[in-house]
Amino acid sequence: MSFLSGHSTEDSHLRTGIKAANTTLAAGTLWARPEGQRHYPSDVLVGYALGTFLSGFIYDSLMNLDSDESFSIIPLGDQASASYSIQF
């Protein structure tokens, strides 16, 4: 089945390993920065939230995946209308 989908089992294991390594590195940094008195815990958590949001946004925008979410801004003369919708 993996041959038909275009992904090999080795690729899946490699991606899982890379994800695990990145998560471990992030968790270590999350712990080490406040422990080393380099940042306040709130600084680290805000950085984590910002990084998670930006990476997800960039990934979704570059991959052109169909999304259940949409955001639009429609100019209406001297005003504008903004819309955000989630389909489920």
N, C-alpha and C positions, 0 to 999 in steps of 0.2 A: 504494500500500500504506500509506503514512503517513496518508492520509486515513481509511482503514478502522480504523487503530489509535488514532486520536484524537490523534495527535501530528504536528505539522508539522515539516518539515525545518528551518524557521527556529528553532523551539523547541530542537531538538537542537543546532544551531550556537550558540545563545545559551547553553545549559547548558554546552557544551564550553568556550566562552569564559570563562564565570564560574568554572568549575573550574580552568582554566589561570591565571586572575588570582589566585584564592585560593591555589593551589599556589605561585605565584611570590611572593606576599606572605609566605606561611609560610616559604618557603625563605630569603627575605631577612631575616626576623626571626630565623630559626634561626642565620644567619651573623652578623648585626649585634649581637645581645645579648652573646655572648662576646667578639666583636671590640672592642666598646666598653667592655669590662670592667664590664658591668652585672650579668652572671650567669656562673656556672660552666657549662661545657658540660653537665654532668650535670643542672643545674637546667633547662636548655632541653629536653633530651631527655626528662626526666620530665614536663615540661609538655606536650610533644608527645604522649607516650604517653597521658597522662591526657585530653587534648583529643580524641584519636582514639577512645579507648574511650568516653568520655561522649557524643560526637556520634553514634557508631554505635549506642550503646545507646538514646539518646533517639529517633533516627530510626526504628530498628526498632520501638520500643514505640509510637510515635505513628502509624506507617503501617499497623499491623495486618497485616503481611505474613506469609504462611505461612513458617515457619522450619524448618530442619532441626535446630535446637537447642531444647532445653527444660530448664528448671530448675524444680524444685518442692520445697517444704518441707511435710512431712506431720506434723502433731502426733499423737503416740501417747501419750496420757495425760500422764505427767510427763516424757516424752522426745519427741524429734522425729527425723524421718528427712529427710535432704536428698538430692536426686537431680539429676544433670546428665547429659543424654544428647545425643548427636549422631547423626543418621541420615545415612547416605550410601550 
